[in-house]
Amino acid sequence: MTVGVTLNASDAPNQVDATIQLAKEAAEFGVRSAWFGQTFGADSPQLAAIVGREVPGLQVGTSAIPVFGRHPLLVSSQAQTAQAATHGRYHLGLALGTKLLTETGFGLPFERPITRLREFLTVLRQLTETGTADFHGELLTATTPVLARVPGAENGVPLLVAAMGPQALQTSGELADGILPYLAGPRALADHIVPALTAAAEAAGRPAPRIVALVPGVVTDDVDGVREKATENLAFYEQIPSYARVIELSGGRRAADLAVIGNEKTIEAEVRRYRDAGATEVVFSVTEIAGEADRRRTWRLLGELAG
């Protein structure tokens, strides 16, 4: 899988029905993967499982489930069920989350996120590979008095992390199968993210990690108008320190500076830049920002690039 898209139908009358239709359309254009975000709305592993059943051959993934407010035993059950439902086409993404959403939504202190991520990944690896766990950490405890495996998911679940900072990259290189960086441009990938992740994986004796670069972008002739919309829609990320840092490392001042907006040649050139910077897969997000016609135009190009 080389080129994918995120699917967001949260404004539709029925999000599940609309997501299935979008996924079918993406597959018809030749797009290889569909990814689903996770906030407080639809359950992304369940949505991925449904889409994977309805659209055979399409890879599906979660990008990404925050580790705060959840327990790895429950996330493992969700992920393994999605894996069995899709016959091996599900990819689980995890995230640290944000202080605002964690403390406001769950009422939990956003403390020691890297330790929590490390323990979460350790338990998930045990559960998804063996169906058992016996872990007693500083923040998490997970034991399996009964078997915690799902028949049909024996080959495990790929574990990815929305990691971009040094400590998260170190942890992901040691314990995960790859990362899901967002708003990390080719410069940040090549100079900072890919070398740190690869070194951590090599030191841990793990295979070369996947780098699934999520990129906001769309094919359109209304470059200025869409750039203005992107500036407004992506401004939220500028308030989050980890994103602000990676935007700066990418050579941008605003989050929208990392959005890829232009004609087919522009988008194709940028996809190649991401690949040259070390991305193993490129996933476009917010492709709906310029309207249905430009979304389809974007997906058609991405399907051609995936082929």
PAZAPA-4460 file (N, C-alpha, C; in steps of 0.05 Angstrom, whole numbers, plus 32768, in hexadecimal, padded with zeros to 4 digits):
% residues 307
    n_x    n_y    n_z   ca_x   ca_y   ca_z    c_x    c_y    c_z   seq   type   mol
   8011   7FE9   8000   8000   8000   8000   8012   8019   8000     1      M     A
   800D   802B   7FED   801F   8041   7FEA   8011   805C   7FEC     2      T     A
   7FF8   805E   7FE4   7FEA   8078   7FE5   7FCE   8073   7FEF     3      V     A
   7FC6   8083   8003   7FAB   8080   800F   7F9F   809B   8014     4      G     A
   7F87   809A   8020   7F78   80B3   8027   7F6B   80AF   8043     5      V     A
   7F67   80C5   8051   7F56   80C3   8068   7F39   80C8   8060     6      T     A
   7F26   80BB   806E   7F0A   80BE   8068   7EFC   80CB   807F     7      L     A
   7EED   80E0   807A   7EDF   80EF   808F   7EC3   80F5   8085     8      N     A
   7EAF   80E6   8090   7E93   80EB   8089   7E83   80F3   80A1     9      A     A
   7E90   8101   80B4   7E83   8107   80CD   7E6B   811B   80CA    10      S     A
   7E69   8128   80B3   7E53   813B   80AF   7E3C   812E   80A0    11      D     A
   7E3F   8115   8098   7E2A   8107   8089   7E13   80FF   809B    12      A     A
   7DFB   80FB   808F   7DE4   80F2   809F   7DE9   80D7   80AD    13      P     A
   7DF8   80C5   80A0   7E00   80AC   80AC   7E1E   80A8   80A6    14      N     A
   7E2E   80AB   80BA   7E4B   80AB   80B5   7E55   8091   80AB    15      Q     A
   7E4A   807B   80B5   7E54   8060   80AC   7E4D   805C   808E    16      V     A
   7E34   8061   8087   7E2C   805D   806B   7E3C   806F   8058    17      D     A
   7E40   8088   8060   7E4F   809B   804F   7E6C   8093   804D    18      A     A
   7E77   8088   8062   7E93   8080   8062   7E97   8068   804F    19      T     A
   7E85   8056   8050   7E86   803F   803E   7E86   8048   8021    20      I     A
   7E74   805A   801A   7E73   8064   7FFF   7E8C   8072   7FF7    21      Q     A
   7E98   8082   8009   7EB1   808F   8003   7EC7   807B   7FFF    22      L     A
   7EC8   8066   800F   7EDD   8052   800D   7EDA   8043   7FF2    23      A     A
   7EC2   803D   7FEA   7EBE   802F   7FD0   7EC8   8041   7FBA    24      K     A
   7EC3   805B   7FBB   7ECC   806D   7FA7   7EEA   806F   7FA6    25      E     A
   7EF6   8070   7FBE   7F13   8072   7FBF   7F20   8059   7FB2    26      A     A
   7F15   8042   7FB8   7F1F   8029   7FAD   7F1C   8028   7F8F    27      A     A
   7F06   8032   7F85   7F01   8033   7F68   7F16   8044   7F5A    28      E     A
   7F1F   8059   7F67   7F33   806B   7F5C   7F4F   805E   7F5D    29      F     A
   7F52   8048   7F6D   7F6C   803B   7F6F   7F7B   8042   7F88    30      G     A
   7F6F   8052   7F9A   7F7C   8058   7FB4   7F7F   803E   7FC4    31      V     A
   7F95   803B   7FD1   7F9B   8021   7FDE   7F92   801F   7FFB    32      R     A
   7F8F   8036   8009   7F89   8034   8025   7F76   804B   802E    33      S     A
   7F66   8045   8043   7F55   8059   804E   7F5A   805A   806C    34      A     A
   7F5C   8072   8077   7F63   8075   8093   7F4E   8086   80A2    35      W     A
   7F4A   8080   80BB   7F34   808C   80CB   7F3F   8098   80E4    36      F     A
   7F38   80B2   80E9   7F41   80BF   8102   7F31   80B6   8119    37      G     A
   7F3A   80BD   8131   7F2C   80B6   814A   7F2A   80CE   815D    38      Q     A
   7F12   80D8   8161   7F0E   80EC   8176   7EFA   80E1   8189    39      T     A
   7EE3   80EF   818C   7ECE   80E5   819E   7EB5   80DC   818F    40      F     A
   7EB8   80DA   8175   7EA1   80D1   8164   7EA3   80B4   815E    41      G     A
   7EA3   80AE   8144   7EA2   8092   813B   7EBA   8082   8146    42      A     A
   7EB6   8069   814C   7ECC   8057   8154   7EDB   804E   813B    43      D     A
   7EF4   8057   8139   7F03   8053   8120   7F0A   8036   811A    44      S     A
   7F11   8025   812D   7F16   8009   8126   7EFC   7FFB   811C    45      P     A
   7EE6   8002   8128   7ECD   7FF6   811F   7EC6   8000   8103    46      Q     A
   7ECA   801A   80FE   7EC5   8025   80E4   7ED7   8019   80CF    47      L     A
   7EF0   8015   80D6   7F03   8008   80C4   7EFB   7FEB   80BE    48      A     A
   7EF2   7FDD   80D2   7EE9   7FC1   80CE   7ED2   7FC0   80BB    49      A     A
   7EBF   7FD2   80BE   7EA7   7FD2   80AD   7EAF   7FD8   8090    50      I     A
   7EC0   7FED   808D   7EC8   7FF5   8072   7ED9   7FDF   8065    51      V     A
   7EEA   7FD2   8075   7EFB   7FBD   806A   7EEA   7FA5   8061    52      G     A
   7ED4   7FA0   806E   7EC2   7F8A   8065   7EB3   7F92   804C    53      R     A
   7EAB   7FAB   804A   7E9B   7FB4   8034   7EAB   7FBA   801B    54      E     A
   7EC5   7FBF   801E   7ED6   7FC6   8008   7EEE   7FB4   8007    55      V     A
   7EEB   7F9C   7FFC   7F01   7F88   7FFC   7F1A   7F93   7FEE    56      P     A
   7F31   7F8D   7FFA   7F4A   7F96   7FEE   7F55   7FB0   7FF8    57      G     A
   7F43   7FC1   8003   7F4C   7FDB   800D   7F59   7FD8   8028    58      L     A
   7F71   7FE2   802B   7F7E   7FE2   8045   7F70   7FF8   8057    59      Q     A
   7F6C   7FF2   8070   7F5F   8005   8082   7F6F   8009   809B    60      V     A
   7F6E   8022   80A5   7F7F   8027   80BD   7F73   803D   80CF    61      G     A
   7F7B   803D   80E7   7F74   8051   80FB   7F8B   8064   80FF    62      T     A
   7F85   807E   80FD   7F9A   8092   8100   7F8E   80AA   8110    63      S     A
   7F8F   80AA   812A   7F9B   8095   813A   7F8C   8096   8155    64      A     A
   7F8D   8080   8164   7F7F   807E   817E   7F91   8088   8194    65      I     A
   7F89   809D   81A3   7F99   80A6   81BA   7F9B   8091   81CF    66      P     A
   7FB3   8090   81DC   7FB7   807B   81F0   7FAB   8083   820B    67      V     A
   7FA5   809C   820F   7F98   80A5   8228   7F7A   809E   8226    68      F     A
   7F6E   8096   823D   7F52   8090   823E   7F4A   8075   8233    69      G     A
   7F5E   8064   822D   7F59   804A   8222   7F6C   8036   822E    70      R     A
   7F65   801D   822C   7F76   8008   8237   7F7F   7FF5   8220    71      H     A
   7F98   7FEC   8220   7FA1   7FDB   820A   7F91   7FC1   8206    72      P     A
   7F86   7FB6   821C   7F75   7F9E   8219   7F5D   7FA4   8207    73      L     A
   7F51   7FBB   820A   7F39   7FC2   81FA   7F41   7FC9   81DE    74      L     A
   7F56   7FD8   81DB   7F60   7FE0   81C0   7F68   7FC7   81B1    75      V     A
   7F75   7FB4   81BE   7F7D   7F9B   81B1   7F64   7F8C   81A7    76      S     A
   7F4F   7F8B   81B7   7F37   7F7D   81AE   7F2C   7F8B   8195    77      S     A
   7F2B   7FA5   8195   7F21   7FB4   817E   7F32   7FAE   8165    78      Q     A
   7F4C   7FB0   8169   7F5F   7FAD   8152   7F5E   7F90   8147    79      A     A
   7F5E   7F7D   8158   7F5E   7F61   814F   7F44   7F5B   8141    80      Q     A
   7F2E   7F65   814B   7F14   7F61   813E   7F14   7F6E   8122    81      T     A
   7F1E   7F86   8120   7F20   7F93   8106   7F32   7F84   80F3    82      A     A
   7F48   7F78   80FE   7F5A   7F69   80ED   7F4D   7F50   80E3    83      Q     A
   7F3E   7F42   80F4   7F30   7F2A   80EB   7F1A   7F31   80D6    84      A     A
   7F0C   7F47   80DB   7EF7   7F50   80C9   7F02   7F56   80AD    85      A     A
   7F1A   7F61   80AC   7F25   7F6A   8092   7F39   7F56   8087    86      T     A
   7F3C   7F3F   8094   7F4F   7F2A   808B   7F6B   7F35   8087    87      H     A
   7F74   7F44   809B   7F90   7F4D   809B   7F95   7F68   808F    88      G     A
   7F81   7F78   808B   7F85   7F92   807D   7F82   7FAA   8090    89      R     A
   7F83   7FA5   80AA   7F7F   7FBB   80BE   7F9A   7FC3   80CA    90      Y     A
   7F9E   7FDD   80CE   7FB6   7FE9   80D9   7FAE   7FFB   80F0    91      H     A
   7FB9   7FF6   8107   7FB2   8005   811F   7FC6   801B   8124    92      L     A
   7FBC   8034   8125   7FCC   804B   812C   7FC5   8055   8148    93      G     A
   7FDA   805C   8157   7FD7   8066   8172   7FE2   8083   8172    94      L     A
   7FD9   8093   8186   7FE3   80AE   8189   7FE5   80B5   81A6    95      A     A
   7FF6   80C8   81AC   7FF8   80D2   81C7   7FDF   80E2   81CF    96      L     A
   7FD2   80EE   81BB   7FBC   8100   81C0   7FC6   811C   81C8    97      G     A
   7FB3   812C   81D2   7FBA   8147   81DA   7FB1   814C   81F6    98      T     A
   7FBF   815F   8203   7FB8   8167   821E   7F9B   8171   8220    99      K     A
   7F93   8181   820D   7F78   818D   820D   7F63   8178   820C   100      L     A
   7F64   8166   81F8   7F4F   8151   81F5   7F50   813D   820B   101      L     A
   7F68   8136   8215   7F6A   8122   822A   7F5F   812C   8244   102      T     A
   7F67   8144   824C   7F5F   814E   8266   7F42   8158   8266   103      E     A
   7F3A   8164   824F   7F1E   816D   824E   7F0B   8157   8249   104      T     A
   7F11   8144   8237   7EFF   812F   8231   7EFE   8119   8245   105      G     A
   7F15   810F   824E   7F16   80F8   8260   7F19   80FF   827D   106      F     A
   7F21   8118   8282   7F26   8120   829E   7F3F   8113   82A9   107      G     A
   7F52   810C   8297   7F6B   80FF   829F   7F82   8112   829C   108      L     A
   7F95   8112   82AE   7FAD   8123   82AB   7FBE   8119   8293   109      P     A
   7FC6   812B   8283   7FD7   8124   826C   7FF4   8123   8276   110      F     A
   7FFB   810D   8283   8015   810A   8290   8024   80F1   8285   111      E     A
   803E   80F4   8283   804F   80DE   827B   8045   80CF   8261   112      R     A
   8040   80DE   824C   8035   80D2   8234   8047   80BD   8227   113      P     A
   8062   80C1   8228   8074   80AF   821B   8075   8094   822B   114      I     A
   8075   8096   8245   8073   807D   8255   805A   806E   824F   115      T     A
   8044   807C   824E   802A   806F   8248   802B   8062   822C   116      R     A
   8036   8071   8218   8038   8065   81FD   8049   804C   81FD   117      L     A
   8060   804D   820B   8072   8036   820C   8064   801E   8218   118      R     A
   8056   8022   822E   8048   800C   823B   8031   8002   822A   119      E     A
   8023   8014   821E   800C   800D   820D   8015   7FFB   81F5   120      F     A
   802B   8003   81E8   8035   7FF4   81D2   8040   7FD9   81DB   121      L     A
   804D   7FD8   81F1   8057   7FBE   81FB   8040   7FAA   8200   122      T     A
   802B   7FB4   820C   8014   7FA2   8211   8007   7F9A   81F7   123      V     A
   8002   7FAE   81E5   7FF5   7FA8   81CC   8005   7F93   81BC   124      L     A
   801F   7F95   81BC   802F   7F82   81AD   802B   7F66   81B8   125      R     A
   802B   7F63   81D2   8025   7F49   81DE   800A   7F3E   81D6   126      Q     A
   7FF6   7F4F   81D8   7FDA   7F47   81D4   7FD5   7F40   81B7   127      L     A
   7FDE   7F51   81A4   7FD8   7F4C   8188   7FE9   7F35   817C   128      T     A
   7FFF   7F2F   8188   8010   7F19   817E   800B   7EFE   818C   129      E     A
   8003   7EFF   81A5   8000   7EE6   81B4   7FE4   7EE2   81C0   130      T     A
   7FD4   7EF7   81C2   7FBA   7EF5   81CF   7FBC   7EF5   81ED   131      G     A
   7FD3   7EF9   81F8   7FD7   7EF9   8215   7FE8   7F12   821D   132      T     A
   7FE6   7F19   8236   7FF7   7F2E   8241   7FFA   7F2A   825F   133      A     A
   8012   7F31   8268   8017   7F31   8285   802A   7F48   828A   134      D     A
   801E   7F60   828C   802E   7F78   828D   8026   7F89   82A6   135      F     A
   803A   7F91   82B5   8036   7FA2   82CC   8049   7FB9   82CB   136      H     A
   8040   7FCF   82C0   8051   7FE6   82BC   804C   7FFC   82D0   137      G     A
   8057   8013   82CB   8054   802A   82DD   8038   8036   82DA   138      E     A
   802D   8035   82C2   8013   8042   82BD   7FFD   802E   82B5   139      L     A
   8005   8018   82AA   7FF2   8005   82A0   7FF7   7FE9   82AB   140      L     A
   7FE1   7FDB   82AF   7FE2   7FBE   82B6   7FCF   7FB0   82A3   141      T     A
   7FD9   7F99   8298   7FC9   7F8A   8286   7FD0   7F6C   8289   142      A     A
   7FBD   7F5D   8291   7FC0   7F40   8293   7FA8   7F33   8285   143      T     A
   7FAC   7F1A   827D   7F96   7F0C   826E   7F8F   7EF2   827D   144      T     A
   7F7C   7EF3   828F   7F73   7EDA   829C   7F65   7EC7   8289   145      P     A
   7F5B   7ED2   8273   7F51   7EC2   825D   7F5F   7ECC   8243   146      V     A
   7F60   7EBB   822F   7F6D   7EC1   8216   7F61   7EDA   8209   147      L     A
   7F71   7EEC   81FF   7F68   7F05   81F3   7F6F   7F06   81D5   148      A     A
   7F6A   7EF0   81C8   7F6F   7EEF   81AB   7F55   7EEE   819C   149      R     A
   7F56   7EF7   8183   7F3F   7EF6   8171   7F46   7EE4   8159   150      V     A
   7F39   7ECD   8156   7F3E   7EBB   813F   7F3B   7ECB   8125   151      P     A
   7F4E   7EC8   8114   7F4E   7ED7   80FB   7F62   7EEE   80FB   152      G     A
   7F6D   7EF4   8113   7F81   7F09   8115   7F9C   7EFE   8120   153      A     A
   7FA1   7EE5   8119   7FB9   7ED8   8124   7FD3   7EE5   811B   154      E     A
   7FD3   7EF2   8104   7FEB   7EFE   80F9   7FF2   7F19   8106   155      N     A
   7FE2   7F21   8119   7FE8   7F3A   8127   7FDC   7F52   8119   156      G     A
   7FE2   7F69   8124   7FD8   7F83   811A   7FF0   7F96   8118   157      V     A
   7FF4   7FA3   8101   8009   7FB7   80FF   8004   7FCE   8113   158      P     A
   8018   7FD5   8122   8016   7FEA   8136   8025   8003   812D   159      L     A
   8017   8019   8129   8023   8032   8120   801D   8048   8135   160      L     A
   802F   805C   8135   802C   8071   8149   802E   808C   813B   161      V     A
   801C   809E   8142   801D   80BA   8138   8034   80C9   8147   162      A     A
   804C   80C1   8141   8064   80CA   814F   8074   80DE   813E   163      A     A
   807D   80F4   814B   808E   8107   813C   80A4   8112   814E   164      M     A
   80A0   8112   8169   80B4   811C   817B   80C9   8107   8181   165      G     A
   80E0   8110   818B   80F7   80FD   818F   80F0   80E6   81A1   166      P     A
   80E3   80EA   81B8   80DD   80D4   81CA   80C8   80C1   81BE   167      Q     A
   80B4   80CC   81B1   80A0   80BB   81A4   80AC   80AB   818D   168      A     A
   80BE   80B7   817E   80CB   80A8   8169   80DD   8092   8173   169      L     A
   80EB   8097   8189   80FB   8082   8195   80EA   806B   819E   170      Q     A
   80D4   8071   81AC   80C2   805C   81B5   80B6   804C   819E   171      T     A
   80AE   805B   8189   80A1   804E   8172   80B5   803D   8163   172      S     A
   80CD   8046   8160   80E1   8036   8153   80E7   801C   8161   173      G     A
   80E6   801D   817C   80EC   8005   818C   80D4   7FF1   818D   174      E     A
   80BC   7FFC   818D   80A5   7FEB   8194   808F   7FE9   817E   175      L     A
   808E   7FFC   816C   8079   7FFC   8158   8083   7FF3   813D   176      A     A
   8071   7FF2   8129   8078   7FEA   810E   807C   8002   80FC   177      D     A
   8076   801A   8106   8079   8031   80F5   806B   8049   8102   178      G     A
   806A   805F   80F3   805E   8077   80FD   804B   8084   80E9   179      I     A
   803B   8097   80F4   8027   80A5   80E4   802A   80C3   80E8   180      L     A
   8040   80CE   80DD   8044   80EB   80E1   8031   80FC   80D1   181      P     A
   8027   8112   80DD   8015   8124   80CF   8020   8140   80D1   182      Y     A
   801E   814F   80BB   8029   816A   80B8   8048   816A   80BB   183      L     A
   8054   8153   80B5   8071   8151   80B5   807A   8150   8097   184      A     A
   8085   8166   808E   808D   8168   8072   80A5   8158   806B   185      G     A
   80AD   8157   8052   80C4   8148   804A   80DE   814F   8058   186      P     A
   80E1   8169   805E   80FA   8171   806C   80FB   8166   8088   187      R     A
   80E5   8167   8097   80E4   815C   80B2   80E7   813E   80B1   188      A     A
   80DB   8131   809E   80DE   8114   809C   80FB   810C   8097   189      L     A
   8107   8118   8082   8121   810F   807A   8137   8116   808F   190      A     A
   8134   812E   809B   814A   8138   80AD   8146   812F   80CA   191      D     A
   812E   812A   80D3   8129   8125   80EF   811A   810B   80F5   192      H     A
   8104   8107   80E8   80F2   80F1   80F0   80FC   80D6   80E7   193      I     A
   8101   80D3   80CD   8109   80B9   80C3   8123   80AF   80CF   194      V     A
   8138   80C0   80D1   8151   80B6   80DD   814E   80AE   80FA   195      P     A
   813F   80BD   810A   813C   80B6   8126   812C   809C   8129   196      A     A
   8117   8099   8119   8106   8081   811B   8116   8068   8112   197      L     A
   8124   806B   80FC   8133   8055   80F0   8149   804C   8103   198      T     A
   8157   805F   810F   816D   8058   8122   8162   8049   813A   199      A     A
   814B   8052   8144   813F   8044   815B   8136   8028   8155   200      A     A
   812B   8024   813D   8123   800A   8134   813B   7FF7   8131   201      A     A
   8150   8001   8124   8168   7FF1   8120   8174   7FE9   813B   202      E     A
   8175   7FFC   814D   8181   7FF6   8167   8171   7FE1   8177   203      A     A
   8157   7FE0   8172   8146   7FCD   817F   8144   7FB2   8170   204      A     A
   8152   7FB1   8159   8151   7F99   8149   8137   7F94   813B   205      G     A
   8128   7FAA   8135   810F   7FA7   8128   8112   7FAD   810A   206      R     A
   80FE   7FA4   80FA   80FF   7FA9   80DD   80FD   7FC7   80D7   207      P     A
   8103   7FCE   80BE   8101   7FEA   80B6   80E4   7FF3   80BA   208      A     A
   80E1   8009   80C7   80C5   8012   80CE   80B7   801F   80B6   209      P     A
   809D   801D   80B7   808C   802B   80A4   8089   8048   80AC   210      R     A
   8089   805A   8098   8084   8076   809C   806C   807E   808B   211      I     A
   8054   807F   8097   803C   8085   8089   8036   80A3   808D   212      V     A
   803F   80B3   8079   803D   80D0   807B   8021   80D9   8074   213      A     A
   8013   80E6   8087   7FF9   80F1   8082   7FFD   810E   807A   214      L     A
   7FF1   8115   8063   7FF6   812F   8056   7FDB   813C   804F   215      V     A
   7FD6   8154   8059   7FBE   8162   8050   7FC2   816C   8034   216      P     A
   7FAF   8167   8022   7FB3   8170   8007   7F9C   816A   7FF5   217      G     A
   7F9B   8179   7FDE   7F86   8175   7FCB   7F8F   8180   7FB0   218      V     A
   7F85   8174   7F9B   7F89   817E   7F80   7F73   8192   7F7A   219      V     A
   7F7B   81AA   7F73   7F67   81BF   7F6E   7F73   81D5   7F5D   220      T     A
   7F62   81E4   7F4F   7F6B   81FC   7F41   7F68   8215   7F52   221      D     A
   7F59   8213   7F68   7F55   822A   7F7A   7F69   8229   7F91   222      D     A
   7F82   822C   7F8A   7F97   8228   7F9E   7F94   823C   7FB5   223      V     A
   7F90   8256   7FAF   7F8F   826A   7FC4   7F77   8266   7FD6   224      D     A
   7F60   8260   7FCA   7F48   825D   7FDA   7F4A   8244   7FED   225      G     A
   7F55   822E   7FE2   7F57   8216   7FF2   7F6D   821A   8007   226      V     A
   7F82   8228   8001   7F97   822D   8015   7F8B   823D   802C   227      R     A
   7F79   8250   8026   7F6D   825F   803C   7F5C   824D   804D   228      E     A
   7F4D   823B   8041   7F3D   8228   8051   7F4F   8216   8062   229      K     A
   7F64   820D   8056   7F77   81FB   8065   7F83   820A   807C   230      A     A
   7F89   8223   8079   7F95   8233   808F   7F82   8233   80A7   231      T     A
   7F68   8236   80A1   7F54   8237   80B7   7F50   821B   80C3   232      E     A
   7F4E   8207   80B1   7F48   81EC   80BB   7F5E   81DF   80CA   233      N     A
   7F77   81E6   80C4   7F8E   81D8   80D0   7F9B   81E9   80E7   234      L     A
   7F8F   8200   80ED   7F9B   8212   8101   7F9C   8205   811D   235      A     A
   7F89   81F2   8122   7F89   81E5   813C   7FA3   81D8   8143   236      F     A
   7FB1   81CC   812F   7FC9   81BD   8134   7FE0   81D0   813C   237      Y     A
   7FDE   81E9   8135   7FF4   81FC   813C   7FF5   8201   815A   238      E     A
   7FDF   81FA   8169   7FDE   81FE   8186   7FEA   81E6   8195   239      Q     A
   7FF1   81D0   8187   7FFB   81B8   8193   801A   81B8   8190   240      I     A
   8029   81B8   81A5   8046   81BB   81A4   8053   81A7   8190   241      P     A
   804B   818E   8191   8059   817A   817F   8054   8181   8162   242      S     A
   803D   818A   815B   8038   8192   813F   8046   81AC   8138   243      Y     A
   8045   81BF   814A   8053   81D9   8145   8070   81D4   8140   244      A     A
   807C   81C1   814F   8099   81BB   814B   809E   81AF   8130   245      R     A
   808D   819C   8127   8093   818E   810E   808C   81A0   80F6   246      V     A
   8079   81B2   80FA   8074   81C6   80E4   808C   81D7   80E0   247      I     A
   8098   81E0   80F6   80B0   81F0   80F4   80C7   81E1   80E8   248      E     A
   80CB   81C8   80F0   80E0   81B7   80E5   80DC   81B2   80C7   249      L     A
   80C3   81B4   80BE   80BC   81AF   80A2   80C0   81C9   8091   250      S     A
   80C6   81DF   809F   80CA   81F8   8090   80B1   8209   808E   251      G     A
   809C   8202   809D   8083   8211   809C   807F   8223   80B4   252      G     A
   806E   8237   80B1   8066   8248   80C7   804A   8241   80D1   253      R     A
   8038   823A   80BE   801D   8232   80C5   8019   8215   80BC   254      R     A
   8006   8208   80C9   8000   81EC   80C1   7FF9   81EA   80A3   255      A     A
   7FEB   81FE   8099   7FE3   81FD   807D   7FFA   81FF   806A   256      A     A
   8012   8207   8074   8029   8207   8062   8031   81EB   805A   257      D     A
   8028   81D7   8069   802F   81BB   8063   8019   81AE   8052   258      L     A
   8004   81BD   804C   7FEF   81B2   803A   7FF9   81B3   801E   259      A     A
   7FF3   819D   800F   7FFB   819B   7FF3   7FE3   81A2   7FE2   260      V     A
   7FE3   81B9   7FD6   7FCC   81C3   7FC7   7FD6   81CD   7FAC   261      I     A
   7FC9   81C2   7F97   7FD0   81CA   7F7C   7FC6   81B7   7F67   262      G     A
   7FD2   81B8   7F50   7FC9   81A6   7F3A   7FD6   818B   7F3D   263      N     A
   7FD0   817A   7F29   7FDA   815E   7F2B   7FF8   815C   7F2C   264      E     A
   8006   816D   7F1D   8023   816C   7F1D   802E   8174   7F38   265      K     A
   8021   8187   7F45   802B   8190   7F5F   8028   817A   7F74   266      T     A
   8011   816D   7F74   800C   8158   7F88   801E   8140   7F82   267      I     A
   8022   8138   7F69   8033   8122   7F62   8050   8127   7F6B   268      E     A
   8059   813F   7F66   8075   8146   7F6E   8078   8145   7F8D   269      A     A
   8064   814E   7F9C   8065   814D   7FB9   8065   8131   7FC3   270      E     A
   8054   811F   7FB7   8054   8103   7FBF   8070   80F7   7FBC   271      V     A
   807D   80FE   7FA6   8098   80F4   7FA1   80AC   80FF   7FB6   272      R     A
   80A8   8118   7FBE   80BA   8124   7FD2   80B7   8115   7FED   273      R     A
   809E   810E   7FF4   809A   80FF   800D   80A7   80E4   800B   274      Y     A
   80A4   80D7   7FF5   80B0   80BC   7FF2   80CE   80BE   7FF3   275      R     A
   80D9   80D2   7FE6   80F7   80D6   7FE6   8100   80DC   8002   276      D     A
   80EF   80E8   8013   80F7   80EF   802E   80F5   80D8   8041   277      A     A
   80EB   80C1   8037   80EA   80A9   8048   80CE   809E   804D   278      G     A
   80B9   80AC   8044   809E   80A2   8049   809A   8088   8039   279      A     A
   8091   8073   8046   808B   805A   8038   806F   805A   802D   280      T     A
   805D   806B   8039   8042   806E   802F   803A   808B   8033   281      E     A
   8029   8095   8021   801F   80B0   8023   8000   80AF   8024   282      V     A
   7FF5   80BC   8038   7FD8   80BD   803C   7FCF   80DA   803B   283      V     A
   7FBD   80E1   8029   7FB3   80FC   8027   7F9A   80FF   8038   284      F     A
   7F99   8116   8047   7F82   811D   8057   7F75   8137   804E   285      S     A
   7F5E   813D   8059   7F4E   8154   8052   7F4B   8159   8034   286      V     A
   7F49   8143   8025   7F46   8145   8008   7F2A   8150   8001   287      T     A
   7F18   8151   8015   7EFD   815C   800F   7EFB   817A   8012   288      E     A
   7F11   8187   8019   7F10   81A3   8020   7F08   81B5   8009   289      I     A
   7F0D   81AD   7FF0   7F07   81BE   7FD9   7EED   81B5   7FCB   290      A     A
   7EDE   81A3   7FD7   7EC5   819A   7FCA   7EC8   817F   7FBD   291      G     A
   7EB1   8174   7FB5   7EB0   8158   7FAA   7EC0   8155   7F90   292      E     A
   7EBE   8168   7F7F   7ECB   8165   7F65   7EEA   8163   7F68   293      A     A
   7EF5   8175   7F79   7F12   8174   7F7D   7F1A   815C   7F8E   294      D     A
   7F09   8153   7FA0   7F0F   813B   7FAF   7F12   8124   7F9B   295      R     A
   7EFF   8120   7F89   7F01   810A   7F76   7F19   810E   7F64   296      R     A
   7F1F   8126   7F5C   7F36   812B   7F4C   7F50   8123   7F5B   297      R     A
   7F50   8129   7F75   7F67   8121   7F85   7F6A   8103   7F87   298      T     A
   7F53   80F5   7F8D   7F54   80D8   7F90   7F5C   80CB   7F76   299      W     A
   7F53   80D6   7F60   7F5A   80CA   7F46   7F79   80CA   7F43   300      R     A
   7F85   80E1   7F49   7FA2   80E3   7F47   7FB0   80D0   7F5A   301      L     A
   7FA6   80D0   7F73   7FB3   80BE   7F87   7FB1   80A1   7F7F   302      L     A
   7F9A   809A   7F73   7F98   807E   7F6A   7FAC   8078   7F54   303      G     A
   7FB1   808B   7F42   7FC5   8087   7F2D   7FE1   8085   7F39   304      E     A
   7FE7   8095   7F4D   8001   8094   7F5A   8005   807A   7F69   305      L     A
   7FEE   8070   7F75   7FF0   8057   7F83   7FF5   803F   7F71   306      A     A
   7FEB   8042   7F58   7FEE   802B   7F45   800B   8028   7F3C   307      G     A
***
